[in-house]
Amino acid sequence: MKKLVTAFTTVAIVSSASYAIAQNQLETTLDLVVRGMMDDGTDVSYGERIIGGDGSVKYTDLVIAAPDGEFSMSLDWLKGVPSGSDVTFTVSDTIDFSGQAEGVEFSFEIQSSALELTTNGLLREAMSTEDVTVIFSADKFIVDGGDPQSDVLRKLFIDLGEVDFNLLVSTEEMYVEGGFDAEKMDVAYDYTFEGQSQDVEQTTGATTLSFEFDIPEDEEDALGYLDGSKSGVFKMNSGASEFVTSMVADGVAVEMEGTSGEGSILLEIVDGNITYDVNADGFDMVVTPGAGMPIPPVEIGMGEMAVKLVIPAGAADAPAEMVIDILFADLVIGEGLWSMIDPNQTISRDPAQLDIDIEALVQLDAMAAVGGGDPTSAATIYSLDINQILLSLAGASIQVDGAATFDNSGQIPMPLGSVNIDMRGISTLANKLVALGLLDQMQAGMAMGMMMAFGKPGAEADQFISEITFSENGILANGQPIQ
């Protein structure tokens, strides 16, 4: 397979380009492609080669086979039609693939409708600075394969519906951009490999992605992503999904089924700022252990998930904002698992939540750290704002907020500010865990002692509040020095 790809890309895009311009014929270019593949050991055969009056080339009964049976592709016909420097390829509605990888045989077919691929990468001049473009589309695109009687790959199925793909490579400006759209993404596979089996069926709504990034000339030039001289952006959106899967590993069987909402991913490196932003509308899932496992089906659900990280990796000359924003909302666990540890429902089943919202003003020199400098001197923090840290679980909660600035004149940054801590239901939950035998009495007593030592009772029952102050004179808890 590697030989086939190398031969095709190298010969078609590089070596044959100069000849194609000289002859101004797609026929000449494709002859060179075929010759180069055969020189590399690949077998290429076809029934007819039909040259059209418009310069088009059509191969019938085309078969391309890599050496040693590694890979084989066959299709009823393939046609290329030139238009200026562009070539548009169309193919028969079915393409058959077979071969073997790591001693395992495989076979599948691609079923498509109105499949077209247009590129200017074949007939452009060898030294041309023109952008290279690839445009691919199909009204239907399905991959269907596997053998139900196989010991390894019994099923492979992918249905993307209507698809569109575009790619632009600028060899002059040294950047790449592109996008992909699929009407849906239905996937099913069933395999056994190295003692592990998995059978999966999943349907997903419309999926889109886009990307744009600068091309580094070498490894050193890739550091430009950190100093802001280069940039890259990747975005992806996917529709709601349903899935059913069964797995067997080391004799342990597990089944899972569920649904998930729409989601999005953003990974961006622009002006030295790294942004990672993930959002999902939540999920509901049931995990069923196999026979022989003394665990009932486990129901798990989450209402919303969001993670956003902003890291100013290129902020070497001036402070910049860093963001940590994490939300796991309405996490619930079904009664099947709860009943194993708390059959009498003494512990609250209220949905759990984790909410972290932190901003900081920092100065980072990622280039110095990567270049072998002292990592501790590559980062300086000037201020910290804890907008919220909230953890609520089993009827208890801890909430934290506060702000501080930092004195960096010494060896260790010294905070100046305060943090407010609000703890509710902790003592009640600890006592219930002790009664259930899930927490040692001594450990619970030590935890309660620490909470009462640094906190004071709030207005509500089983509430403790504490204000931790960082000052030039030391650290205070509710106005009292911490020894």
C-alpha positions as CSV (number, residue, x, y, z in Angstrom):
1,M,0.0,0.0,0.0
2,K,2.8,2.4,0.9
3,K,4.5,1.7,-2.4
4,L,1.3,2.3,-4.3
5,V,0.7,5.7,-2.6
6,T,4.3,6.8,-3.0
7,A,4.4,5.9,-6.7
8,F,1.2,7.6,-7.5
9,T,1.8,10.9,-5.7
10,T,5.5,11.2,-6.6
11,V,5.1,10.4,-10.3
12,A,1.8,12.0,-10.9
13,I,2.3,15.3,-9.1
14,V,6.0,15.9,-9.5
15,S,7.8,13.9,-12.2
16,S,5.1,13.9,-14.8
17,A,4.0,17.5,-14.5
18,S,6.7,19.0,-16.7
19,Y,6.1,16.4,-19.4
20,A,2.4,17.0,-19.3
21,I,2.8,20.7,-20.0
22,A,5.2,20.0,-22.9
23,Q,2.7,17.6,-24.5
24,N,-0.4,19.4,-23.2
25,Q,-2.1,16.0,-23.0
26,L,-3.7,14.2,-20.1
27,E,-2.9,11.0,-22.0
28,T,0.9,11.6,-21.6
29,T,0.6,12.3,-17.9
30,L,-1.4,9.2,-17.2
31,D,0.9,7.1,-19.2
32,L,3.8,8.3,-17.0
33,V,1.7,7.6,-13.9
34,V,1.1,4.0,-15.0
35,R,4.7,3.5,-16.1
36,G,6.0,4.8,-12.7
37,M,3.7,2.5,-10.8
38,M,4.7,-0.5,-12.8
39,D,8.4,0.4,-12.4
40,D,7.8,0.3,-8.7
41,G,6.4,-3.3,-8.9
42,T,2.7,-2.5,-9.1
43,D,0.6,-4.3,-11.6
44,V,-1.7,-2.1,-13.7
45,S,-4.1,-3.7,-16.3
46,Y,-7.2,-2.5,-18.2
47,G,-9.5,-3.6,-21.0
48,E,-9.4,-0.5,-23.1
49,R,-7.9,3.0,-23.0
50,I,-10.2,5.3,-24.9
51,I,-8.9,8.7,-25.9
52,G,-11.7,11.3,-26.5
53,G,-11.7,14.2,-28.9
54,D,-11.7,16.6,-25.9
55,G,-8.5,15.1,-24.6
56,S,-10.2,12.9,-22.1
57,V,-8.9,9.5,-21.2
58,K,-11.0,6.5,-20.1
59,Y,-9.9,3.2,-18.8
60,T,-12.2,0.2,-18.7
61,D,-12.0,-2.8,-16.4
62,L,-9.1,-1.2,-14.6
63,V,-7.2,-3.2,-12.0
64,I,-4.3,-1.9,-9.8
65,A,-2.5,-4.4,-7.6
66,A,0.4,-3.8,-5.3
67,P,3.1,-6.5,-5.0
68,D,2.7,-9.6,-2.8
69,G,-1.0,-9.2,-2.6
70,E,-0.8,-6.3,-0.2
71,F,-3.5,-4.3,-2.0
72,S,-5.8,-4.6,-5.0
73,M,-8.3,-2.1,-6.5
74,S,-10.6,-2.8,-9.4
75,L,-13.4,-0.8,-11.1
76,D,-15.4,-0.9,-14.2
77,W,-14.1,2.4,-15.5
78,L,-12.2,5.6,-14.7
79,K,-12.3,8.7,-16.8
80,G,-10.3,11.9,-16.7
81,V,-11.4,15.0,-18.6
82,P,-9.0,18.0,-18.8
83,S,-10.1,21.6,-18.8
84,G,-7.2,24.0,-18.8
85,S,-4.9,23.0,-16.0
86,D,-7.8,21.1,-14.2
87,V,-8.6,17.5,-14.6
88,T,-11.9,16.0,-13.4
89,F,-12.0,12.3,-12.7
90,T,-15.2,10.3,-12.5
91,V,-15.5,6.6,-11.8
92,S,-18.0,3.7,-11.9
93,D,-20.4,3.5,-9.0
94,T,-18.6,0.6,-7.4
95,I,-14.9,0.2,-6.6
96,D,-13.6,-3.1,-5.1
97,F,-10.7,-3.3,-2.7
98,S,-9.0,-6.3,-1.3
99,G,-5.6,-7.2,0.2
100,Q,-3.9,-8.1,3.5
101,A,-2.4,-6.2,6.3
102,E,-0.3,-7.8,9.1
103,G,-1.3,-11.2,7.8
104,V,-5.0,-10.4,7.9
105,E,-7.0,-10.4,4.7
106,F,-9.6,-7.7,4.0
107,S,-12.0,-6.8,1.3
108,F,-14.6,-4.0,0.9
109,E,-16.2,-2.0,-1.8
110,I,-16.9,1.7,-2.2
111,Q,-20.4,2.5,-3.5
112,S,-20.9,6.0,-4.8
113,S,-23.1,8.1,-7.0
114,A,-22.0,11.1,-9.1
115,L,-18.5,10.9,-7.6
116,E,-16.2,13.6,-9.0
117,L,-12.6,14.6,-8.1
118,T,-11.2,17.8,-9.7
119,T,-7.6,18.9,-9.3
120,N,-5.0,21.1,-11.0
121,G,-2.2,19.1,-9.5
122,L,-1.6,16.9,-12.5
123,L,-1.2,19.4,-15.4
124,R,0.4,22.3,-13.7
125,E,3.9,23.3,-14.6
126,A,6.7,21.8,-12.5
127,M,7.9,25.2,-11.2
128,S,4.4,26.8,-11.1
129,T,3.6,28.9,-8.0
130,E,-0.1,28.4,-8.6
131,D,-2.1,27.1,-5.7
132,V,-2.8,23.4,-5.8
133,T,-6.5,22.6,-5.4
134,V,-8.5,19.4,-4.9
135,I,-12.3,19.3,-5.0
136,F,-14.2,16.0,-4.2
137,S,-17.9,15.4,-4.1
138,A,-20.4,12.6,-4.3
139,D,-24.2,12.3,-3.9
140,K,-23.6,9.0,-2.1
141,F,-20.5,7.5,-0.5
142,I,-20.6,4.1,1.2
143,V,-17.9,1.7,2.3
144,D,-19.2,-1.8,2.7
145,G,-17.0,-4.8,3.5
146,G,-16.0,-7.6,5.8
147,D,-16.9,-11.3,5.7
148,P,-19.5,-12.7,8.2
149,Q,-17.5,-16.0,8.3
150,S,-14.1,-14.3,9.0
151,D,-12.3,-14.8,12.2
152,V,-11.1,-11.2,12.1
153,L,-13.1,-8.6,10.2
154,R,-16.7,-9.7,9.9
155,K,-18.2,-6.3,9.1
156,L,-17.1,-2.9,8.0
157,F,-19.7,-0.3,7.0
158,I,-19.5,3.5,6.6
159,D,-22.3,5.6,5.1
160,L,-21.5,9.3,4.7
161,G,-24.5,10.2,2.5
162,E,-23.7,13.3,0.4
163,V,-20.1,14.4,0.8
164,D,-18.0,17.4,-0.2
165,F,-14.3,18.0,0.3
166,N,-12.0,20.8,-0.7
167,L,-8.3,21.3,-0.3
168,L,-6.0,24.2,-1.2
169,V,-2.2,24.1,-0.9
170,S,-0.3,27.3,-1.5
171,T,3.3,26.5,-2.3
172,E,4.1,30.2,-2.5
173,E,2.5,31.4,0.7
174,M,3.1,28.0,2.4
175,Y,-0.3,27.3,3.9
176,V,-3.1,24.7,3.6
177,E,-6.8,25.2,4.0
178,G,-9.8,22.9,3.4
179,G,-13.1,21.6,4.5
180,F,-15.2,18.5,4.7
181,D,-19.0,18.1,4.9
182,A,-20.9,14.8,5.3
183,E,-24.7,14.5,5.3
184,K,-24.3,11.8,8.0
185,M,-21.8,9.5,9.5
186,D,-23.2,6.0,10.1
187,V,-20.6,3.5,11.1
188,A,-20.7,-0.3,11.9
189,Y,-17.9,-2.8,12.4
190,D,-17.4,-6.2,13.9
191,Y,-13.9,-7.6,14.5
192,T,-11.8,-9.8,16.6
193,F,-8.1,-9.1,16.9
194,E,-5.5,-10.3,19.4
195,G,-8.1,-11.8,21.7
196,Q,-10.3,-8.7,21.8
197,S,-13.7,-8.4,20.0
198,Q,-15.8,-5.4,19.3
199,D,-19.2,-5.0,17.6
200,V,-20.3,-1.4,17.0
201,E,-23.3,0.3,15.3
202,Q,-23.4,4.1,15.4
203,T,-25.4,6.7,13.6
204,T,-24.4,10.4,13.7
205,G,-26.0,13.5,12.1
206,A,-24.4,15.9,9.7
207,T,-20.7,16.4,10.3
208,T,-18.5,19.3,9.1
209,L,-14.9,20.2,9.6
210,S,-12.6,22.9,8.4
211,F,-8.9,23.5,8.8
212,E,-6.3,26.1,7.9
213,F,-2.6,26.1,8.9
214,D,0.8,27.4,7.9
215,I,3.3,24.9,6.5
216,P,6.6,24.9,8.4
217,E,9.7,24.4,6.4
218,D,11.4,22.2,9.0
219,E,11.3,21.2,12.7
220,E,12.8,24.5,13.9
221,D,10.3,26.5,11.8
222,A,7.4,24.6,13.4
223,L,8.2,26.6,16.6
224,G,6.7,29.5,14.9
225,Y,3.3,28.3,16.1
226,L,4.5,29.3,19.6
227,D,6.0,32.7,18.9
228,G,3.0,33.8,16.8
229,S,4.7,33.8,13.4
230,K,2.6,30.8,12.3
231,S,-1.0,29.9,12.9
232,G,-3.4,27.0,12.6
233,V,-7.2,26.5,13.1
234,F,-9.2,23.2,13.2
235,K,-13.0,23.2,13.7
236,M,-15.4,20.3,13.8
237,N,-19.2,20.1,14.4
238,S,-21.1,16.8,14.6
239,G,-24.8,16.0,14.9
240,A,-26.6,14.0,17.5
241,S,-25.6,10.3,17.7
242,E,-27.0,6.9,18.7
243,F,-24.9,3.9,19.4
244,V,-24.9,0.2,20.4
245,T,-21.7,-1.7,21.1
246,S,-20.6,-4.9,22.6
247,M,-17.0,-5.7,23.6
248,V,-15.1,-8.8,24.9
249,A,-11.6,-8.4,26.3
250,D,-9.7,-11.0,28.3
251,G,-13.0,-13.0,28.7
252,V,-14.9,-10.0,30.1
253,A,-17.9,-8.9,28.1
254,V,-19.6,-5.5,28.2
255,E,-22.5,-4.0,26.3
256,M,-23.3,-0.3,25.9
257,E,-26.0,1.7,24.2
258,G,-27.0,5.3,24.3
259,T,-27.4,8.6,22.7
260,S,-25.4,11.9,22.6
261,G,-26.2,15.4,21.6
262,E,-24.6,17.7,19.1
263,G,-21.0,18.7,19.7
264,S,-18.2,20.9,18.5
265,I,-14.4,21.1,18.7
266,L,-12.2,24.1,18.2
267,L,-8.4,23.9,18.2
268,E,-6.7,27.1,17.4
269,I,-3.1,28.5,17.5
270,V,-3.2,32.1,16.5
271,D,-0.7,34.9,17.5
272,G,0.9,32.4,19.9
273,N,-2.4,31.8,21.8
274,I,-3.6,28.2,22.1
275,T,-7.3,27.7,22.3
276,Y,-9.0,24.4,23.0
277,D,-12.8,24.6,23.1
278,V,-15.0,21.5,23.2
279,N,-18.8,21.6,23.7
280,A,-21.3,18.7,23.8
281,D,-25.1,18.7,24.5
282,G,-24.7,15.7,26.9
283,F,-25.3,12.0,26.7
284,D,-27.4,9.1,28.1
285,M,-25.8,5.6,28.3
286,V,-26.5,2.2,29.7
287,V,-23.6,-0.1,30.4
288,T,-24.5,-3.8,30.9
289,P,-21.8,-6.1,32.2
290,G,-21.7,-9.6,30.7
291,A,-22.9,-12.9,32.4
292,G,-20.9,-13.8,35.4
293,M,-20.3,-10.3,36.6
294,P,-22.1,-9.4,39.8
295,I,-22.9,-5.8,38.6
296,P,-26.3,-4.7,37.4
297,P,-26.8,-2.5,34.3
298,V,-25.4,1.0,35.0
299,E,-27.2,4.1,33.7
300,I,-25.1,7.2,33.2
301,G,-26.1,10.6,31.9
302,M,-24.8,14.1,31.6
303,G,-26.8,17.2,30.6
304,E,-23.9,19.3,29.2
305,M,-20.1,19.2,28.9
306,A,-17.9,22.2,28.0
307,V,-14.1,22.6,28.2
308,K,-12.3,25.8,27.2
309,L,-8.6,26.4,27.7
310,V,-6.8,29.5,26.5
311,I,-3.0,29.5,26.9
312,P,-1.0,32.5,25.8
313,A,2.1,30.5,24.9
314,G,3.6,33.4,22.9
315,A,3.1,36.0,25.7
316,A,6.9,36.4,26.3
317,D,7.0,40.3,26.0
318,A,3.8,41.3,27.9
319,P,1.2,39.7,30.2
320,A,-1.9,38.1,28.6
321,E,-5.0,36.3,29.8
322,M,-5.1,32.6,30.4
323,V,-8.6,30.9,30.8
324,I,-9.6,27.6,32.3
325,D,-13.4,27.0,31.9
326,I,-14.7,23.5,32.6
327,L,-18.3,22.4,33.0
328,F,-19.8,19.0,33.6
329,A,-23.5,19.6,34.3
330,D,-26.3,17.3,35.5
331,L,-24.2,14.1,35.8
332,V,-26.5,11.3,37.0
333,I,-26.0,7.7,37.8
334,G,-28.9,5.2,37.7
335,E,-30.3,3.4,40.6
336,G,-28.7,0.1,39.5
337,L,-25.3,1.2,40.7
338,W,-26.5,3.3,43.6
339,S,-28.4,0.3,45.0
340,M,-25.2,-1.6,45.4
341,I,-23.8,0.9,47.9
342,D,-26.9,2.6,49.3
343,P,-30.0,0.3,48.9
344,N,-32.0,2.4,51.4
345,Q,-31.4,5.7,49.5
346,T,-29.9,7.5,52.4
347,I,-27.7,9.5,50.0
348,S,-29.2,12.2,47.8
349,R,-29.4,11.3,44.1
350,D,-29.4,14.9,43.0
351,P,-27.4,15.4,39.7
352,A,-23.7,16.2,40.2
353,Q,-22.0,19.2,38.8
354,L,-18.4,20.5,38.3
355,D,-18.0,24.1,37.2
356,I,-14.5,25.7,37.1
357,D,-14.2,29.3,35.8
358,I,-10.7,30.7,36.3
359,E,-8.9,33.6,34.6
360,A,-5.3,34.6,35.1
361,L,-2.9,37.3,33.8
362,V,0.3,35.5,33.0
363,Q,3.5,36.0,31.0
364,L,4.7,32.8,29.3
365,D,7.8,32.2,27.2
366,A,7.1,28.8,25.7
367,M,10.0,29.3,23.2
368,A,12.4,29.5,26.1
369,A,11.0,26.4,27.7
370,V,11.1,24.4,24.5
371,G,14.6,25.6,23.7
372,G,16.0,24.0,26.9
373,G,15.7,27.0,29.2
374,D,14.6,26.9,32.9
375,P,10.9,26.1,32.8
376,T,10.3,27.8,36.1
377,S,11.6,31.1,34.7
378,A,9.4,30.8,31.6
379,A,6.2,31.5,33.4
380,T,5.2,34.5,35.5
381,I,1.7,35.0,37.1
382,Y,0.5,38.5,37.8
383,S,-3.1,38.0,38.9
384,L,-5.6,35.2,39.5
385,D,-9.4,35.5,39.4
386,I,-11.4,32.5,40.6
387,N,-14.8,33.4,39.3
388,Q,-16.2,30.0,40.5
389,I,-15.1,26.6,41.4
390,L,-18.2,24.5,42.2
391,L,-18.4,20.8,43.0
392,S,-21.8,19.4,44.0
393,L,-22.3,15.7,44.6
394,A,-24.6,13.5,46.6
395,G,-26.3,16.4,48.3
396,A,-23.1,18.2,49.4
397,S,-21.3,21.1,47.7
398,I,-18.1,23.1,47.8
399,Q,-18.0,26.5,46.2
400,V,-14.9,28.7,45.9
401,D,-14.4,32.2,44.6
402,G,-11.8,34.9,45.1
403,A,-9.0,36.9,43.5
404,A,-5.4,37.7,44.1
405,T,-2.4,39.6,42.7
406,F,1.1,38.3,42.9
407,D,4.3,39.9,44.1
408,N,7.1,38.4,41.9
409,S,10.0,40.3,43.5
410,G,11.2,37.2,45.4
411,Q,12.1,33.7,44.4
412,I,8.5,32.5,45.0
413,P,5.4,34.5,43.8
414,M,3.6,35.7,46.9
415,P,-0.2,36.1,46.5
416,L,-2.1,39.1,47.9
417,G,-5.8,38.7,48.0
418,S,-8.6,36.4,49.4
419,V,-10.5,33.2,48.7
420,N,-14.0,32.5,49.9
421,I,-15.0,28.9,50.6
422,D,-18.6,27.8,51.1
423,M,-19.1,24.2,52.2
424,R,-22.6,22.7,52.5
425,G,-23.8,19.2,53.5
426,I,-20.3,17.9,54.0
427,S,-20.8,16.7,57.5
428,T,-24.1,15.1,56.7
429,L,-22.7,13.2,53.7
430,A,-19.6,12.1,55.7
431,N,-21.8,10.6,58.5
432,K,-23.9,8.7,55.9
433,L,-20.7,7.3,54.3
434,V,-19.5,6.2,57.6
435,A,-22.8,4.5,58.4
436,L,-22.6,2.7,55.0
437,G,-19.0,1.5,55.7
438,L,-17.6,3.5,52.8
439,L,-15.6,5.9,55.0
440,D,-13.5,5.3,58.1
441,Q,-14.8,7.0,61.2
442,M,-11.3,8.4,62.1
443,Q,-10.8,9.8,58.6
444,A,-14.2,11.4,58.7
445,G,-13.5,12.9,62.1
446,M,-10.1,14.4,60.9
447,A,-11.8,15.9,57.9
448,M,-14.6,17.5,60.0
449,G,-12.0,18.8,62.5
450,M,-10.0,20.5,59.7
451,M,-13.3,22.0,58.3
452,M,-14.3,23.4,61.7
453,A,-10.7,24.7,62.4
454,F,-10.6,26.8,59.2
455,G,-14.3,27.5,58.8
456,K,-17.1,28.9,60.8
457,P,-20.8,28.0,60.8
458,G,-22.9,29.6,58.1
459,A,-26.5,30.7,58.2
460,E,-27.9,27.3,57.1
461,A,-27.6,23.9,58.8
462,D,-24.5,22.0,58.0
463,Q,-22.9,25.0,56.3
464,F,-19.3,26.2,56.9
465,I,-17.8,29.2,55.4
466,S,-14.2,30.4,55.4
467,E,-12.4,33.4,54.0
468,I,-8.7,32.7,53.4
469,T,-6.7,36.0,53.2
470,F,-3.2,36.3,51.8
471,S,-1.5,39.4,53.1
472,E,2.0,40.7,53.6
473,N,1.7,39.7,57.3
474,G,0.8,36.1,56.5
475,I,-2.3,33.9,55.8
476,L,-5.5,34.4,57.8
477,A,-8.5,32.2,58.0
478,N,-11.6,34.2,59.0
479,G,-9.3,36.9,60.4
480,Q,-7.2,34.5,62.5
481,P,-3.6,33.7,61.6
482,I,-2.9,30.2,60.4
483,Q,-0.1,28.8,62.5
